[in-house]
Amino acid sequence: MKPLLRRFAADESGATAIEYALIGTLVSVAIAMWAEVIGFKLNNEFTDISTKFRSN
């Protein structure tokens, strides 16, 4: 039983997968936040353009 527990404690293959999953999650959140900011700015620009065309 002790060799099994030692081998399990020394195994780091799962830790690497978790690290990659965390990095992927952080990148996804950053992209989502960036897309939201860009979308908000684009929406404001198109609204301004539309307002200028309507006022003429």
N, C-alpha and C positions, 0 to 999 in steps of 0.2 A: 504494500500500500504506500509506503514512503517513497519508493522510486516513482510511482505514478504521480504523487503530489508534487515531487520535485520537478518532474518533467513538465507537468501542467503549469507550475509557477514560472518555469524558465521559458515557456513558449510565448513568443512575442508576435506571432503571425496575426492574431486577432487585433492586437493593438495597432498594427500598421493599417489594417482595414478601417478601424474606427477613426484613426487620424485622417485618412483620405476622405472618409465620409464627412467629418467635421469641416475639412477644407472645402469640400464641394458644397456643403451647406452655406458656409460663409460667402463663397463666391456667388452662389445663387441669390442670397439675400442682397448682396451688393448690386448685382445686376438688376434685381427687381426694384430696388430703391432708385437706381440711376434711371431706369425706364420710367418710373413714376414722375421723377423730376422733369425729365425731358418731355414727357407727355403733357405735363401741366404747362410748361413753357410753350410748347407748340400750340396747345389749345388757346392760350392767351394771345399768341401771335395771330392765329386764324380768326379769333374773335375781333381783334383790333382791325384786321384787314377787312373783315365783313362789315364792321361798323363804318369804316371809311367809305366803302363802296355804297352803302345805303344812304349815307348823309349827302352824297353828291347828286 
